[in-house]
Amino acid sequence: MKLLVPVKRVVDYNVKVRVKADNTGVETANVKMSMNPFDEIAVEEAVRLKEKGVATEIIAVSAGPTAAQEQIRTALAMGADRGILVEHDGVLEPIAVAKILKALVEKEGPELVVMGKQAIDDDMNATGQMLAALLGWAQGTFASKVEIADGSATVTREVDGGLETVKLSLPAVVTADLRLNEPRYASLPNIMKARKKPIETIKPADLGVDPTPRLTVLRVEEPPKRQAGVKVGSVQELVEKLRNEAKVI
């Protein structure tokens, strides 16, 4: 079985995100970038499936600038076999990424796509669902457990009411939740080996995809700073403030 694992280049989760001075977006110049944490979990799950003998090849895919090769190399060091970079310097919306991945699926022929449920930069949580819809494949989102057997995938999903278990006929798209696994650290020998693994670079046009954004960002602003709280001397004063100042009662 061949697995396709998309990975996204995002601002590192330890970095305090800052808005650009002109309010056109988030500052990324001279900012530490890393693989989206949910995608890292997806890579780990793919590697574990290969270690169990379920998968035979793992292809790490990213769409973005040339620098996204760094995140593909991280996936290769974790255990992926080869990488594909769809190079594009502009904004890529979820529908464009889904169309790119659909074209790659048709080109590579994987039986399972494992990806993060969302990216921590835009929190869209849409690409996996869009990809499954475009392909007409089964989907298991927010997965906290994945088991592959007899041409099907049993996925335990995290939902508002607890856990839900679904059985998917392969091929399928699975999106990884936080509790699916704990990603491994790439060892130094594997990091060195990853440098020799191939990364194919193509353009969206090579796949017949037009990545032109459909949305226009008018302005990006930081949330307003919270005002300092005050201490009250009595329950009566608290009630007065809630009624006359906050106007919540």
N, C-alpha and C positions, 0 to 999 in steps of 0.2 A: 504493500500500500504506500502510495506517495502522499505526503502531507505538505500543504502550503501554509506558511505562517507569516502574515503581514506584521511588520514592526514599524512604529512611527518615531520620528525624532522630535522630542519635546524638551521644554525647559526642565532641568532637573528638579525633582520634587523637593529638594532641600533649599532651593533658591527662592528668595522672596521676589515675586513677580512685580515688575514696575511698568507703569504705563509710559509710553513715549511722550516727550514734551509737547508734540503737536497733536496728541490725542488720536493718532491714526491707528494705534495698535499697541501691542506689548513689546517692550524692549528685549531684543535678543542678541544685540551686538555685545561681544565680550562677556556673554553669559554662558555658564556651564550647561551643556545639553546632554541628554541621555536617552536611552530607550524608554518608551512609555511603560510604566510598571506593569500594567495589565497585559501588555504584549510580552513582557519578560516572563510572566506566568504562563502565557500561551506557548512560548518557546520551550520552557521547562516541561510542560505537559507533552509536547511533541517528542522531545528527547526521551522522556520516560516511556512513551508508547514504542519508540524505536528500540529501547533497551529491553522491552518485554517481547520483542519480536513481532509486534503488530505492524509497525511501519518499516519500510525499507529505505526511504529517502525523505529528507526534510529540506524544503526550499524556503529560505527566508526572503521576504519581499518587502521593499520599502518604496514609497513614492515621495519625492521631495528633492532638495538640493543635493549637489555632489557630496556634501559633508555627511549625508545620511548613510554613506558607506560605512562610517564609523559604527553605527547601530547594527548594520548588517554583519560587520565583523564581530561584534559582540555576540550576536546570535550564532555565528559560525563557531566561535570559541566555546559556546555553551553546548554545541553538538550538532548544529545544522550542517548540511552537506555542501550546499552552494547557495549563492545569493543572486537576486535580480533587483537592480535599481532602476525605477522608472523616473528619470531625471526631469524635474520641473521646478523652476525657481519661484513661481507665483503661488497664489493661494489655491489649495486643493480642498474643495468642499466634499462632504461625505458621498454625494451621488457620483462625483467624478472619480473618487477613489474606488467606489463600488464597481463602476464601469471598467476601470483599469484592472481591478482584481478579476472581474468576470472574463476579460480578454485573456489574462494570464492563466486562469483556470482552463479555458478552452485550448490554450496553447500547450500547457504542461500536463493536463489530465489528472490532477490529484483526485483522490476519493474523499478527502476530508480537508477542510479549511479550519484551522484553529487560530483564533485571534482574540485580542483583548476586548472586553465588553465596551470600553470607551477609552478615549484619550484624556489625560489629565489637563490638557491645555484648553480644549473647547467643550469637553464633557458632552459631546453630541449624542453618543450612544445610538448611532444610526447606521454606521457602515456595514456591520455584520448582517443586520436585518435587510438592508437594501440589497446586499450581495446575494443573500439567499433568495430574495424575491426575483432578482434579475435572472438567476440561474434556474429558478424553479426547484430548488433543493429544499430538503428538510432543514430546520434550524433548531438549535438548543442554546438559548441565551442564558447568561448569568450562571454558568456551570460551576458547581463546587465539587463535582465528581464526574469522571468520564470513564466508561468501560466499553471496549470494542470487542464484539464477538459475533460470529455467524452472519457477517454482512450487515450488521446493525450497530448502532451506538446507543448505549443507555446513559442518559445524562440526568444527573440530579441538579435541579435548578433552585436558586435562592429567590423566593418570592415573598411578598409582604406577609402572607399568612404562615410562612415557615419554609418547608422544602417540598418540591414537586419533582417527581421522576417521570421522564418521558423516554420513549424508545423511538429512535430515528432510523429510517432506512438510509443506508449509504448510497450515493454520496450526500454529504451534509455539511453545514456550517455550524461551528460551535464557538461561542464567545465565552471567554474565561472570566470568572469572578475572583475576588480577592482570596477566598479560602480554598481555591482549587489545589494549590501546592505552595511550597516555599522554593523560589528559584535558587539554583546553585550558583556559586561563585566560579567563574572560569579560572582554571588553573593556568599557570604560566606556560607549561608545555602546550596546552590547548590554544592559548592565545598566539603562540608562535606558529602552530599548525594552521590557525585560521588565516594567517597572512598569505598562505599558499593556496587556499581554497578559492575557486573562481567566483567572481561577481560579474554578471552580465549587465551592461548598461544600455538602456533603450529610452526612447521618448514616447510620450503619450500618443503622438501621431502615428508611431510605428504600430500601435495597437488599435488605431482607428478611433481614438477617444479624443474628444474636444474638452479640455479641462477649464474652459472659460467659466469664471464664477457666475452664479445666478443671483447672488446676494451682494448688496453693497453695504459696507460698514460705514455708518455716518460718523460715529464718534465713540471712543473708548475712554471711560473714566474709572477712577478708583472709587470704591464705596465710600460714602461720607464717614468721617471719623465720629465715633460715638462720644456723646457728651458725658462729662463727669456726673456721677450720681450724687445724691444728697442724703444725709441722715435725717430722720424725723424723730421728734421727741415723744410722740404718742400715736396711738391708733387713730385718734381723732384727726391729728394733723395729716396722717397718711391718707385717710379717707378724703380730707379736703383737697389734697394735692391730686389724688386720682380723679376727683370729680371736677375740679376747677382748672387744673393745669393739663393733666394728661387727657381728661375728658373721656375716660374709659368706663366710668360708672355714672 
